[in-house]
Amino acid sequence: MTAGDSFGRLDDDDYPAYTMGRAAEMLGTTQGFLRAVGEARLITPLRSEGGHRRYSRYQLRIAARARELVDRGTPIEAACRIVILEDQLEEAQRINAEYRRAAAAEDPTSAG
């Protein structure tokens, strides 16, 4: 892998670039919180060759949303479930929009 390849990965939202300590620092939370959202199956960090957890920017955004809910008094398990449902809803809405665009392209006379 060249240096250029490595830098390109930093633009990838799914690249596990952050250690647990750095991720917790960025979120302003504890490593225990990150372990808890992992146990609740909200995020599943990848593991380095040495077995250390590594987090992506996407995972940190998801964890940050859960933290917002927890900070407002929502139990962590419920916060994780809410974030999962929000993510599923967003994905379903994206798919529906794609279907609507495809249907409109097939039938240009539709006013939908």
LODREN-240787 format. One record per residue (C-alpha): residue in three letters; residue number from 1; x, y, z. Coordinates in Angstrom, 1 decimal, padded with zeros to 4 digits. Example, Ala and Ser with C-alpha at 12.3 -4.5 7.8 and 13.67 -1.06 7.14 Angstrom:
<sites>
<site res="ala" n="1" xx="012.3" yy="-004.5" zz="007.8"/>
<site res="ser" n="2" xx="013.7" yy="-001.1" zz="007.1"/>
</sites>
This chain:
<sites>
<site res="met" n="1" xx="000.0" yy="000.0" zz="000.0"/>
<site res="thr" n="2" xx="001.3" yy="003.4" zz="-000.9"/>
<site res="ala" n="3" xx="001.1" yy="006.6" zz="001.1"/>
<site res="gly" n="4" xx="-001.5" yy="007.9" zz="-001.4"/>
<site res="asp" n="5" xx="-003.7" yy="004.8" zz="-000.8"/>
<site res="ser" n="6" xx="-003.5" yy="005.4" zz="003.0"/>
<site res="phe" n="7" xx="-004.5" yy="009.0" zz="002.7"/>
<site res="gly" n="8" xx="-007.4" yy="008.1" zz="000.4"/>
<site res="arg" n="9" xx="-008.8" yy="005.9" zz="003.1"/>
<site res="leu" n="10" xx="-009.1" yy="008.8" zz="005.4"/>
<site res="asp" n="11" xx="-011.9" yy="010.1" zz="003.2"/>
<site res="asp" n="12" xx="-013.8" yy="006.8" zz="003.6"/>
<site res="asp" n="13" xx="-016.5" yy="007.2" zz="006.3"/>
<site res="asp" n="14" xx="-016.4" yy="003.4" zz="006.9"/>
<site res="tyr" n="15" xx="-012.6" yy="003.2" zz="007.4"/>
<site res="pro" n="16" xx="-011.8" yy="002.2" zz="011.0"/>
<site res="ala" n="17" xx="-009.3" yy="005.0" zz="011.7"/>
<site res="tyr" n="18" xx="-009.9" yy="005.8" zz="015.4"/>
<site res="thr" n="19" xx="-008.8" yy="003.9" zz="018.5"/>
<site res="met" n="20" xx="-011.2" yy="003.5" zz="021.4"/>
<site res="gly" n="21" xx="-009.4" yy="006.2" zz="023.4"/>
<site res="arg" n="22" xx="-009.4" yy="008.7" zz="020.6"/>
<site res="ala" n="23" xx="-013.0" yy="007.9" zz="019.7"/>
<site res="ala" n="24" xx="-014.1" yy="008.5" zz="023.3"/>
<site res="glu" n="25" xx="-012.1" yy="011.7" zz="023.4"/>
<site res="met" n="26" xx="-013.7" yy="013.0" zz="020.2"/>
<site res="leu" n="27" xx="-017.2" yy="012.2" zz="021.5"/>
<site res="gly" n="28" xx="-016.5" yy="013.6" zz="025.0"/>
<site res="thr" n="29" xx="-017.5" yy="010.3" zz="026.6"/>
<site res="thr" n="30" xx="-015.8" yy="007.3" zz="028.2"/>
<site res="gln" n="31" xx="-014.5" yy="004.2" zz="026.8"/>
<site res="gly" n="32" xx="-017.1" yy="002.4" zz="028.8"/>
<site res="phe" n="33" xx="-019.9" yy="004.2" zz="026.9"/>
<site res="leu" n="34" xx="-018.4" yy="002.9" zz="023.6"/>
<site res="arg" n="35" xx="-018.3" yy="-000.6" zz="025.0"/>
<site res="ala" n="36" xx="-021.9" yy="-000.2" zz="026.1"/>
<site res="val" n="37" xx="-023.1" yy="000.8" zz="022.7"/>
<site res="gly" n="38" xx="-021.2" yy="-002.1" zz="021.3"/>
<site res="glu" n="39" xx="-022.8" yy="-004.5" zz="023.7"/>
<site res="ala" n="40" xx="-026.2" yy="-003.0" zz="022.7"/>
<site res="arg" n="41" xx="-025.2" yy="-003.8" zz="019.1"/>
<site res="leu" n="42" xx="-025.6" yy="-000.2" zz="017.9"/>
<site res="ile" n="43" xx="-022.1" yy="-000.3" zz="016.5"/>
<site res="thr" n="44" xx="-019.5" yy="-003.1" zz="016.0"/>
<site res="pro" n="45" xx="-016.0" yy="-001.8" zz="015.9"/>
<site res="leu" n="46" xx="-013.5" yy="-003.6" zz="013.8"/>
<site res="arg" n="47" xx="-010.4" yy="-005.0" zz="015.5"/>
<site res="ser" n="48" xx="-006.8" yy="-004.3" zz="014.7"/>
<site res="glu" n="49" xx="-004.3" yy="-007.1" zz="014.3"/>
<site res="gly" n="50" xx="-003.5" yy="-006.7" zz="018.0"/>
<site res="gly" n="51" xx="-007.2" yy="-007.0" zz="019.0"/>
<site res="his" n="52" xx="-007.9" yy="-003.3" zz="019.7"/>
<site res="arg" n="53" xx="-011.2" yy="-001.7" zz="018.8"/>
<site res="arg" n="54" xx="-011.2" yy="000.7" zz="015.8"/>
<site res="tyr" n="55" xx="-014.0" yy="003.0" zz="014.9"/>
<site res="ser" n="56" xx="-015.0" yy="004.7" zz="011.7"/>
<site res="arg" n="57" xx="-016.4" yy="008.2" zz="011.3"/>
<site res="tyr" n="58" xx="-019.8" yy="006.8" zz="010.5"/>
<site res="gln" n="59" xx="-019.7" yy="004.7" zz="013.7"/>
<site res="leu" n="60" xx="-018.7" yy="007.8" zz="015.7"/>
<site res="arg" n="61" xx="-021.7" yy="009.8" zz="014.3"/>
<site res="ile" n="62" xx="-024.0" yy="007.0" zz="015.3"/>
<site res="ala" n="63" xx="-022.5" yy="006.8" zz="018.8"/>
<site res="ala" n="64" xx="-022.7" yy="010.6" zz="019.1"/>
<site res="arg" n="65" xx="-026.5" yy="010.4" zz="018.4"/>
<site res="ala" n="66" xx="-026.9" yy="007.8" zz="021.1"/>
<site res="arg" n="67" xx="-025.0" yy="010.0" zz="023.5"/>
<site res="glu" n="68" xx="-027.3" yy="012.9" zz="022.8"/>
<site res="leu" n="69" xx="-030.3" yy="010.7" zz="023.8"/>
<site res="val" n="70" xx="-028.5" yy="009.3" zz="026.9"/>
<site res="asp" n="71" xx="-027.5" yy="012.9" zz="028.0"/>
<site res="arg" n="72" xx="-031.3" yy="013.8" zz="027.8"/>
<site res="gly" n="73" xx="-032.1" yy="010.9" zz="030.2"/>
<site res="thr" n="74" xx="-032.9" yy="008.0" zz="027.8"/>
<site res="pro" n="75" xx="-031.6" yy="004.7" zz="029.0"/>
<site res="ile" n="76" xx="-028.7" yy="003.5" zz="026.9"/>
<site res="glu" n="77" xx="-030.5" yy="000.4" zz="025.5"/>
<site res="ala" n="78" xx="-033.5" yy="002.5" zz="024.5"/>
<site res="ala" n="79" xx="-031.2" yy="005.2" zz="023.0"/>
<site res="cys" n="80" xx="-029.5" yy="002.5" zz="020.9"/>
<site res="arg" n="81" xx="-032.8" yy="001.1" zz="019.7"/>
<site res="ile" n="82" xx="-034.0" yy="004.6" zz="018.8"/>
<site res="val" n="83" xx="-030.9" yy="005.3" zz="016.7"/>
<site res="ile" n="84" xx="-031.2" yy="001.9" zz="015.0"/>
<site res="leu" n="85" xx="-034.8" yy="002.6" zz="014.1"/>
<site res="glu" n="86" xx="-033.9" yy="006.2" zz="012.9"/>
<site res="asp" n="87" xx="-031.2" yy="004.7" zz="010.7"/>
<site res="gln" n="88" xx="-033.6" yy="002.1" zz="009.3"/>
<site res="leu" n="89" xx="-036.2" yy="004.7" zz="008.5"/>
<site res="glu" n="90" xx="-033.7" yy="006.9" zz="006.7"/>
<site res="glu" n="91" xx="-032.6" yy="003.9" zz="004.6"/>
<site res="ala" n="92" xx="-036.2" yy="003.0" zz="003.8"/>
<site res="gln" n="93" xx="-036.9" yy="006.6" zz="002.8"/>
<site res="arg" n="94" xx="-033.9" yy="006.6" zz="000.5"/>
<site res="ile" n="95" xx="-035.0" yy="003.4" zz="-001.2"/>
<site res="asn" n="96" xx="-038.5" yy="004.7" zz="-001.6"/>
<site res="ala" n="97" xx="-037.2" yy="007.9" zz="-003.3"/>
<site res="glu" n="98" xx="-035.1" yy="005.7" zz="-005.6"/>
<site res="tyr" n="99" xx="-038.2" yy="003.7" zz="-006.6"/>
<site res="arg" n="100" xx="-040.2" yy="006.9" zz="-007.2"/>
<site res="arg" n="101" xx="-037.4" yy="008.3" zz="-009.4"/>
<site res="ala" n="102" xx="-037.2" yy="005.0" zz="-011.4"/>
<site res="ala" n="103" xx="-041.0" yy="004.8" zz="-011.8"/>
<site res="ala" n="104" xx="-041.1" yy="008.5" zz="-013.0"/>
<site res="ala" n="105" xx="-038.4" yy="007.7" zz="-015.5"/>
<site res="glu" n="106" xx="-040.4" yy="004.8" zz="-016.9"/>
<site res="asp" n="107" xx="-043.6" yy="006.8" zz="-017.1"/>
<site res="pro" n="108" xx="-042.7" yy="010.4" zz="-018.0"/>
<site res="thr" n="109" xx="-046.5" yy="011.3" zz="-018.2"/>
<site res="ser" n="110" xx="-047.0" yy="010.7" zz="-014.5"/>
<site res="ala" n="111" xx="-047.4" yy="013.8" zz="-012.4"/>
<site res="gly" n="112" xx="-046.0" yy="012.2" zz="-009.2"/>
</sites>
